[in-house]
Amino acid sequence: MATIVVIYTLKRSEDGLLEGPINKKVYASYAPKLHAVAIARREADKRGFKDRNGRLVQIVTDGDNDLERYVKDLFPEAIHTVDIFHVTEYLWKAGGCLYKEGSEELVEWVEDQKDFLYAGRAAEIVKEIDKRLALLPKKGPGMKGRRERLEKIREYLHKRLDKMDYKALNEQDLEISSGAVEGAVNYVVTKRFDSGGMRWIKERAEALLQLRCIEVNDDWDTFISYVHDKTRRQAQLFNENSFLKSTEPMELPTYGLNY
């Protein structure tokens, strides 16, 4: 699965709201996740968001454990937010352990927890799940699996409470969802790589994925000029023509893997 990063800058208006996105760029790669996070760090530095320079940086992810670790290492100054819609999905899963699918009780319970979520009281949801776990029978048909699923959801939420203060984020006009990334999954990857009959290996798909990013970022002319100038210099240096095609796939990029 590709890791997708959407990078953009916002500008604070006179009335305190954030305007943008400015200079939006999309990057995607089949390389390890650390590579993509390192690319984001490099891009942020280019834009003047150097480590600990006082400028506000926000990172929104889906709660992935690896991304959480890499963001902590490479963006220690950033506000790290878990996408609220991913959290909501966990609420539905938790409710499914307590109530029958499609029932009014399930919908009502999830809506109550969402109210806590948007009010910046995510810790109340963890307390609610703790209470439900205490009341849930330990024996009976399917009870073991329900308890295990609910406990995992509880741990997921509890571990990320500091990244789920959506009320404060809304008050600062900051992002609470990763909608930009979800959209990029469709128009960068799905539309080009998921047509009927297509089969890929990561190393061969990587080159095409990079070209796709160049295209959607409107950098095609700059890229062609770069390739033209580089191949011309190589031809002059070695007195032979350079060929861009290769019978063997290149290795996946490794930028940042030894960060």
C-alpha positions in Angstrom: 0.0 0.0 0.0 1.3 3.5 -0.9 1.8 6.1 1.7 0.4 9.5 0.6 1.3 12.9 2.0 -0.5 16.1 1.2 1.5 19.2 2.1 0.2 22.8 2.1 0.6 26.1 3.9 -2.2 28.1 5.5 -2.2 31.9 6.1 -3.9 33.4 9.2 -6.3 36.3 8.1 -6.9 39.4 10.0 -10.1 37.9 11.6 -8.0 35.0 12.9 -9.2 32.3 10.4 -6.8 30.2 8.3 -6.9 30.7 4.6 -5.6 28.3 2.0 -4.3 25.9 1.0 -1.3 27.6 -0.4 1.3 25.8 -2.5 -0.3 22.4 -2.1 1.8 19.4 -3.1 1.1 15.7 -3.1 3.7 13.0 -2.6 3.1 9.3 -2.7 5.4 6.3 -2.5 5.5 2.5 -2.0 8.7 2.9 0.0 8.6 2.4 3.8 6.4 5.0 5.7 9.5 6.7 7.2 10.5 7.7 3.7 7.3 9.7 3.1 7.4 11.3 6.6 11.1 12.4 5.9 10.0 13.9 2.6 7.3 15.9 4.5 10.0 17.1 6.9 12.2 18.2 4.0 9.3 20.0 2.4 8.4 21.7 5.6 11.9 22.9 6.2 12.0 24.3 2.6 8.9 26.4 3.5 10.6 27.9 6.5 9.0 25.6 9.1 12.3 24.7 10.7 12.4 22.6 13.8 11.4 24.7 16.9 11.3 28.0 15.1 7.9 28.9 16.7 5.8 28.5 13.6 2.7 26.3 13.8 2.9 22.8 12.2 0.1 20.3 12.2 0.2 16.7 11.1 -3.0 14.7 10.6 -2.8 10.9 10.3 -5.1 7.9 10.6 -3.7 6.8 13.9 -1.2 4.4 12.4 1.4 3.3 15.0 4.4 3.6 12.7 3.4 7.0 11.5 2.8 8.2 15.1 6.4 7.2 15.9 7.9 8.8 12.9 6.0 12.0 13.3 7.2 12.2 17.0 10.8 11.8 15.8 10.8 14.1 12.8 8.1 16.6 13.8 8.6 17.0 17.6 7.2 20.5 17.4 4.0 19.6 15.5 0.4 19.3 16.7 -0.3 15.7 15.8 -4.0 15.0 15.2 -5.8 11.7 14.6 -8.4 12.0 11.8 -11.8 12.3 13.5 -13.5 10.1 10.9 -11.2 7.3 11.7 -12.0 7.7 15.4 -15.7 7.7 14.5 -15.2 4.3 12.7 -13.9 2.9 16.0 -16.9 4.2 17.8 -19.2 2.3 15.4 -17.1 -0.8 16.0 -17.3 -0.3 19.7 -21.1 0.1 19.6 -21.3 -3.0 17.5 -19.9 -4.9 20.5 -22.7 -3.6 22.6 -25.8 -3.4 20.4 -27.4 -5.1 17.5 -26.3 -3.9 14.1 -28.9 -1.4 12.6 -30.6 -0.9 16.0 -31.7 2.5 17.3 -29.8 1.8 20.5 -26.6 1.5 18.5 -27.1 4.8 16.6 -28.0 6.6 19.8 -25.0 5.3 21.6 -22.6 6.3 18.8 -24.1 9.8 18.5 -23.7 10.3 22.2 -20.0 9.4 22.0 -19.6 11.7 19.0 -20.9 14.5 21.0 -18.2 13.9 23.6 -15.7 13.7 20.7 -16.6 17.1 19.2 -16.8 18.6 22.7 -13.1 17.8 23.4 -14.1 15.2 26.0 -12.7 12.0 24.4 -11.7 10.8 27.8 -15.4 10.4 28.7 -15.7 7.8 25.8 -12.9 5.7 27.4 -14.7 5.9 30.7 -17.9 4.8 29.1 -16.2 1.8 27.4 -14.6 0.9 30.8 -18.1 0.9 32.4 -19.5 -1.2 29.6 -16.6 -3.7 29.8 -17.3 -4.1 33.5 -20.9 -4.9 32.8 -20.3 -7.2 29.8 -20.5 -10.9 30.8 -17.2 -12.8 30.6 -18.9 -16.0 29.5 -21.5 -16.8 26.9 -21.8 -17.2 23.2 -19.5 -14.8 21.4 -18.7 -12.8 24.6 -15.0 -13.5 24.6 -14.6 -12.0 21.0 -16.8 -9.0 21.8 -14.8 -8.2 25.0 -11.5 -8.6 23.1 -12.6 -6.2 20.3 -13.9 -3.7 22.8 -10.7 -3.8 24.8 -8.6 -3.2 21.7 -10.8 -0.2 20.8 -10.5 1.1 24.3 -6.7 0.9 24.1 -6.7 2.6 20.7 -8.6 5.6 22.0 -6.8 5.8 25.3 -3.4 5.9 23.7 -4.4 8.8 21.4 -6.4 11.0 23.8 -3.8 13.8 23.5 -4.3 13.9 19.7 -8.2 14.1 19.9 -9.0 17.5 21.3 -11.2 18.4 18.4 -12.9 21.3 20.3 -9.6 23.1 20.8 -8.6 22.4 17.2 -11.9 23.8 15.9 -11.5 26.9 18.0 -8.0 27.4 16.4 -9.5 26.8 12.9 -7.1 23.8 12.5 -7.8 20.5 10.7 -9.6 17.7 12.4 -9.7 15.3 9.4 -7.5 14.0 6.6 -10.0 14.6 3.8 -7.2 16.0 1.5 -5.3 12.7 1.8 -8.5 10.6 1.3 -9.2 12.5 -1.9 -5.6 12.1 -3.1 -5.9 8.3 -2.7 -8.6 8.4 -5.4 -7.2 10.8 -7.9 -3.5 10.0 -7.5 -3.5 6.2 -7.0 -6.9 4.6 -7.6 -7.7 6.2 -11.0 -4.3 5.2 -12.4 -3.4 1.9 -10.7 -6.7 0.1 -10.0 -8.2 -0.4 -13.4 -9.4 -3.9 -14.3 -6.7 -6.5 -15.0 -3.9 -4.3 -13.7 -1.2 -6.1 -11.7 1.8 -4.4 -10.1 4.9 -5.0 -8.1 6.0 -2.1 -5.9 9.3 -1.4 -7.5 7.7 -1.0 -11.0 4.7 0.9 -9.7 6.9 3.4 -7.9 8.3 5.1 -11.0 4.8 5.6 -12.4 3.5 6.8 -9.1 6.2 9.5 -9.0 5.2 10.6 -12.5 1.6 10.7 -11.4 2.6 13.0 -8.5 4.6 15.2 -10.8 1.5 15.5 -13.1 -1.0 16.3 -10.4 1.4 18.9 -8.9 1.6 20.6 -12.2 5.4 20.1 -12.3 5.5 18.3 -15.6 7.2 21.0 -17.7 9.8 21.5 -15.0 10.4 17.8 -14.8 10.9 17.4 -18.5 13.3 20.3 -18.6 15.3 18.7 -15.8 15.4 15.3 -17.5 16.4 16.9 -20.8 19.2 18.9 -19.3 20.5 15.9 -17.2 20.6 13.4 -20.1 22.3 16.0 -22.3 25.0 16.6 -19.7 25.5 12.8 -19.4 25.7 12.4 -23.2 28.3 15.1 -23.4 30.3 13.7 -20.4 30.4 10.1 -21.6 30.1 10.8 -25.3 27.2 8.4 -25.7 23.4 8.6 -25.6 21.5 7.9 -22.3 18.5 5.6 -22.2 15.8 6.2 -19.8 14.2 2.8 -20.2 15.4 -0.1 -18.0 14.6 -3.8 -18.1 15.1 -4.1 -14.3 13.0 -2.2 -11.8 14.8 0.4 -9.6 14.9 -0.2 -5.8 12.4 1.8 -3.7 13.6 5.2 -2.5 15.3 5.3 0.9 15.4 9.0 1.8 15.1 9.3 5.5 15.5 5.7 6.4 18.8 6.4 8.2 17.5 9.7 9.6 
